[in-house]
Amino acid sequence: MTDQHAGLPPIELTPKDLSAWRQGNRGVDYVHTFDSGRPGPHVIVNALTHGNEFCGMIAVTHLLEQGIRPLRGRLTLVFANVEAYHRFDAAKPFESRFVERDFNRVWDADTLEGPDATVDVQRARALRHIYAEADALLDIHSTSYAVPAMLIHEPVDKMAPLARHLHSPLHHVLLPGVKHPGRPLIQYGAFSDPRATPVALVVECGQHFAATSGAIAIGVTMRFLDFFGMIPAALAAQHPPVQGRPLRYEVTDVLVAKTDRFRFTQSFVGFEDLPGNTLIANDGDEEIRTPEEGCTLIMPARRILQGRDVVSFARRLQ
C-alpha cells in the first residue's frame, strides 16, 4: 500500500457518538425506518459507506436530531459501515475507510452469496434486504482531496429528473456500466436496471474532514427528500441549489493497480484536464498514459492498493 501524498489535511469534522441511534426498528443496528402511513416511495439516505467519510453521518444525524419524518411513503436512515467508523484514528485518518474489504465494492451476487466472511461483507449481507426495498437511495460520500463536490450516477433516463432537481453540486459524473473491480452500492439490484424504477446516486461532498462537506451533505439530502415529496416545501427552500450550469463528465475507463509499485508521476488530486498521451503513472514497468484524445482525471486514489481502482478517465460532455 502506498500513500501518494505526504502530510494530513485539517480535520474539521470528527466522529460523533452514535450510540443513541444504535437501536433501530428494523432488526439491524443503526437502521431506522419511519412510515408516514400514506402512499409514497420508500426512500433511503445512506451514510458511512466508508468509515472515515463523516459528511453523511452529519446529514443523517441532522435528520434524526431534528425529528424529520416523511410526509408520504417511508424514509429509512442507515449508518452503514459503523465498525469502520468506530476505528477512526485522527493520527491515521485515511485508514478507517473499511475494516477488511471496501463496503462499496461488494454489491454483486458472487460476493454477497459467497464464502467471504469479512466484517464489511457480513454487514452488507445484513443490510441488503433493506436496500432492496428502496425506490430511491442517496449514498453520501466524500473525497480524499479538496476537489469540487460531485453527483455520480449511471447515465440512464430514469436518473435525469432527479439529477436536474438536485442541480448542485455542479460537477455531474456519469458512470456507465460496471467498470470498477467490485460492484458499487448504487449499481446493486434494480438500481442499475434501466427498465426498473428504483434510482440511486452518490453525492461526493468534498474533502472528508472539511466542515463544508457536512453542510453540502445536508443540503443535497434535503433537496433529495423534496424531490420525492417527503418534506415540507418551506423546509426544502432553506437549502437551495448552487446557481450555475452543471459540468457533465462521463467515465470512459477505470484504472486498476496491477502491481504494488503503482506510482503517479505528479500529485494529482482530480479534475485535471490532460492532453492525449500524457504519462500519469508507472505501474511496475508499465507506463500509464492518457488516451489519445485526452481526458479528465476523476478521483485519483490517495492510498494505492494492488488490485484496486486508482483513478478514472472521463470525457467532458457538452
C-alpha positions as a printed Julia matrix, in Angstrom:
318×3 Matrix{Float64}:
   0.0     0.0     0.0
   1.26    3.48   -0.88
   0.08    6.92    0.22
   0.62    9.25   -2.74
   0.75   12.46   -0.68
   2.64   13.28    2.48
   1.01   15.23    5.28
  -2.54   15.24    6.58
  -5.38   17.65    5.87
  -7.02   19.68    8.65
  -9.62   17.61   10.5
 -12.6    19.92   10.96
 -15.19   17.12   11.12
 -14.77   14.43   13.73
 -16.88   11.39   14.65
 -19.95   11.76   16.82
 -21.11    9.25   19.39
 -23.8     7.26   17.55
 -24.76    5.02   20.46
 -28.14    6.75   20.82
 -29.0     5.6    17.3
 -27.76    2.01   17.55
 -31.14    0.53   18.45
 -33.21    0.94   15.3
 -36.55   -0.55   14.36
 -35.58   -2.88   11.51
 -33.84   -5.65   13.43
 -30.47   -4.35   12.2
 -28.34   -1.99   14.27
 -28.16    1.66   13.18
 -31.13    1.45   10.79
 -34.31    3.49   11.33
 -37.43    3.43    9.16
 -40.21    5.98    9.53
 -43.56    5.27    7.89
 -45.89    8.16    7.12
 -48.9     5.89    6.81
 -49.6     7.44    3.42
 -48.86    6.08   -0.06
 -45.5     7.02   -1.47
 -41.99    5.82   -2.2
 -39.54    4.16    0.13
 -36.55    6.5     0.23
 -33.2     5.64    1.85
 -30.49    8.07    2.94
 -27.27    6.13    3.44
 -24.27    7.33    5.47
 -20.88    5.81    6.29
 -20.48    3.55    3.3
 -16.88    4.38    4.13
 -15.98    4.73    7.78
 -13.93    7.93    7.52
 -16.45    9.87    5.38
 -18.28   11.84    8.03
 -20.48   14.15    5.95
 -23.18   11.51    5.53
 -23.17   10.93    9.27
 -23.7    14.67    9.71
 -26.69   14.62    7.33
 -28.34   11.54    8.86
 -27.86   12.67   12.45
 -29.33   16.03   11.4
 -32.48   14.27   10.2
 -32.7    12.2    13.38
 -31.99   15.07   15.77
 -34.46   17.38   14.02
 -37.16   14.71   14.11
 -37.78   14.93   10.38
 -40.46   12.47    9.28
 -41.78   11.73    5.81
 -44.98   13.38    4.61
 -45.62   10.37    2.38
 -44.18    6.89    1.91
 -41.35    5.64    4.09
 -37.97    7.13    4.99
 -35.08    4.88    6.05
 -31.87    6.25    7.55
 -28.8     3.98    7.55
 -25.4     4.23    9.17
 -23.71    1.58    7.05
 -20.13    0.54    7.91
 -20.22    1.55   11.56
 -17.44   -0.87   12.5
 -15.03    1.0    10.23
 -16.3     4.33   11.59
 -15.54    3.25   15.15
 -11.93    2.55   14.16
 -11.19    6.15   13.14
  -7.85    7.46   14.38
  -7.11   11.16   13.77
  -3.4    10.32   13.52
  -4.18    7.92   10.64
  -7.42    9.34    9.21
  -7.31    7.52    5.88
  -7.01    4.05    7.38
 -10.61    3.58    8.54
 -12.23    3.63    5.11
 -13.2    -0.01    5.68
 -12.21   -2.84    8.01
 -11.14   -5.62    5.66
 -12.92   -5.04    2.37
 -14.39   -1.97    0.7
 -18.11   -1.95    1.55
 -18.74   -0.11   -1.73
 -17.25   -2.85   -3.9
 -19.18   -5.92   -2.71
 -22.62   -5.49   -4.28
 -22.56   -8.45   -6.66
 -24.16  -11.85   -6.16
 -20.87  -13.76   -6.11
 -19.65  -11.74   -3.14
 -22.89  -11.44   -1.2
 -23.74  -15.11   -1.61
 -20.2   -16.46   -1.46
 -17.93  -17.57    1.39
 -16.41  -14.16    2.2
 -16.55  -13.73    5.98
 -15.06  -10.24    6.29
 -16.72   -7.78    8.66
 -17.64   -5.49    5.78
 -19.32   -8.18    3.69
 -21.23   -9.5     6.69
 -22.58   -6.0     7.28
 -23.56   -5.78    3.59
 -25.46   -9.05    3.9
 -27.31   -7.69    6.94
 -28.36   -4.57    5.04
 -29.03   -5.84    1.54
 -32.7    -6.67    2.09
 -33.27   -3.1     3.27
 -31.55   -1.58    0.24
 -33.55   -3.95   -1.99
 -36.77   -2.34   -0.7
 -35.78    1.13   -1.84
 -37.46    3.14   -4.56
 -34.65    5.67   -4.2
 -31.24    5.7    -2.49
 -28.93    8.62   -1.73
 -25.46    7.32   -0.88
 -23.42   10.11    0.76
 -19.65   10.15    0.32
 -16.66   12.48    0.42
 -13.24   12.66   -1.25
  -9.62   12.29   -0.16
  -8.66   15.58   -1.77
 -10.23   19.03   -1.66
 -11.89   18.9    -5.09
 -15.33   20.16   -6.17
 -18.27   18.21   -4.82
 -19.98   16.0    -7.39
 -23.02   13.88   -8.17
 -22.32   10.4    -9.56
 -24.89    8.18  -11.23
 -25.45    5.95  -14.2
 -26.45    7.6   -17.49
 -29.93    6.09  -17.62
 -33.08    8.02  -18.45
 -34.7     7.37  -15.08
 -31.93    9.34  -13.33
 -32.27   12.56  -15.35
 -35.23   14.18  -13.49
 -33.62   13.62  -10.09
 -30.24   14.97  -11.2
 -31.92   18.05  -12.67
 -33.82   18.66   -9.44
 -30.73   18.36   -7.25
 -28.79   20.51   -9.73
 -25.82   21.01   -7.43
 -23.11   20.01   -6.77
 -22.36   21.41  -10.22
 -20.0    18.6   -11.25
 -22.02   15.63  -12.53
 -20.13   12.4   -13.26
 -21.87    9.7   -15.28
 -20.76    6.15  -14.58
 -21.8     3.86  -17.44
 -21.8     0.14  -16.72
 -19.81   -1.79  -14.15
 -16.18   -0.81  -14.55
 -14.84   -0.93  -11.01
 -13.3    -4.08   -9.52
 -16.35   -4.86   -7.48
 -19.89   -3.51   -7.8
 -20.79   -0.23   -6.03
 -23.94    0.05   -3.95
 -25.69    2.34   -6.46
 -25.46   -0.48   -9.01
 -26.99   -3.09   -6.71
 -30.08   -4.93   -7.9
 -32.76   -2.85   -9.61
 -30.84    0.4    -9.22
 -28.76   -0.35  -12.33
 -31.61   -1.81  -14.38
 -32.79    0.9   -16.81
 -36.17   -0.86  -17.11
 -36.82   -0.81  -13.35
 -38.0     2.27  -11.49
 -35.67    2.34   -8.41
 -32.98    5.02   -8.61
 -29.71    5.54   -6.76
 -26.94    8.07   -6.85
 -23.83    9.12   -4.97
 -23.04   12.61   -3.79
 -19.38   13.29   -3.1
 -19.48   16.29   -0.76
 -15.85   17.44   -0.84
 -12.87   16.57    1.32
 -13.55   14.02    4.06
 -12.77   16.21    7.04
 -13.81   19.65    5.77
 -16.68   21.3     7.65
 -18.19   22.38    4.34
 -18.74   18.74    3.36
 -21.28   18.3     6.14
 -23.23   21.38    5.01
 -23.24   20.14    1.42
 -24.49   16.73    2.54
 -27.4    18.26    4.45
 -28.37   20.47    1.52
 -28.33   17.67   -1.05
 -30.23   15.38    1.31
 -32.98   17.97    1.76
 -33.35   18.5    -1.99
 -33.37   14.73   -2.49
 -36.21   14.33    0.0
 -38.01   17.29   -1.57
 -37.93   15.63   -5.0
 -39.95   12.74   -3.58
 -42.34   14.97   -1.64
 -41.04   13.73    1.7
 -40.58   17.09    3.48
 -42.43   20.44    3.56
 -41.6    22.8     0.7
 -40.65   25.51    3.19
 -38.01   23.24    4.72
 -36.59   22.35    1.33
 -36.45   26.03    0.39
 -33.88   26.57    3.16
 -31.42   24.51    1.1
 -31.45   25.96   -2.43
 -29.04   24.57   -5.02
 -25.92   26.45   -6.05
 -26.61   28.51   -9.14
 -24.74   27.81  -12.36
 -24.61   25.38  -15.22
 -23.58   21.85  -14.26
 -20.42   20.44  -15.79
 -21.01   16.9   -17.02
 -18.41   14.15  -17.39
 -18.66   10.53  -18.5
 -16.23    7.96  -17.16
 -14.58    6.06  -20.01
 -12.14    3.86  -18.11
 -11.3     2.87  -14.54
  -7.64    2.04  -13.96
  -6.69   -0.68  -11.51
  -3.23   -1.06   -9.96
  -1.73   -4.24  -11.38
   1.31   -4.22   -9.09
   2.3    -2.9    -5.68
   4.64   -0.49   -7.46
   1.99    1.79   -8.95
   3.14    5.42   -8.68
   1.61    8.59  -10.1
   4.09   10.9   -11.85
   2.55   14.0   -10.25
   0.47   14.88   -7.22
  -2.88   14.58   -8.97
  -5.99   15.37   -6.92
  -8.78   15.15   -9.51
 -10.45   17.11  -12.32
  -7.12   17.73  -14.06
  -7.72   18.13  -17.82
  -4.8    16.44  -19.58
  -3.81   16.22  -23.25
  -3.54   12.89  -25.01
  -0.64   10.53  -24.36
   0.33   12.24  -21.09
   2.34   10.0   -18.78
   0.43    9.98  -15.48
   1.8     6.92  -13.7
   4.05    3.89  -13.78
   2.62    0.53  -12.73
   5.7    -1.59  -12.22
   7.43   -1.46  -15.61
   4.3    -0.32  -17.47
   3.75    3.32  -18.39
   0.21    4.6   -17.86
  -0.76    7.34  -20.31
  -3.94    9.24  -21.06
  -5.91    8.21  -24.17
  -5.02    9.91  -27.45
  -7.97   12.28  -27.27
  -7.04   13.45  -23.76
  -9.19   13.16  -20.64
 -10.14   14.48  -17.24
  -8.89   12.61  -14.18
 -11.57   11.66  -11.66
 -10.76   10.81   -8.04
  -7.17    9.56   -8.08
  -6.63    7.36   -5.05
  -4.56    8.66   -2.19
  -3.81    5.2    -0.84
  -2.76    2.81   -3.59
  -3.64   -0.87   -3.21
  -2.78   -3.56   -5.74
  -5.92   -4.84   -7.42
  -7.92   -1.72   -6.51
  -9.07    1.14   -8.73
  -6.67    4.07   -8.6
  -8.12    6.68  -10.98
 -10.81    7.09  -13.61
 -10.53    8.66  -17.05
 -13.5    10.76  -18.13
 -14.53   12.88  -21.08
 -16.26   16.2   -20.77
 -19.78   16.23  -22.2
 -21.38   19.26  -23.86
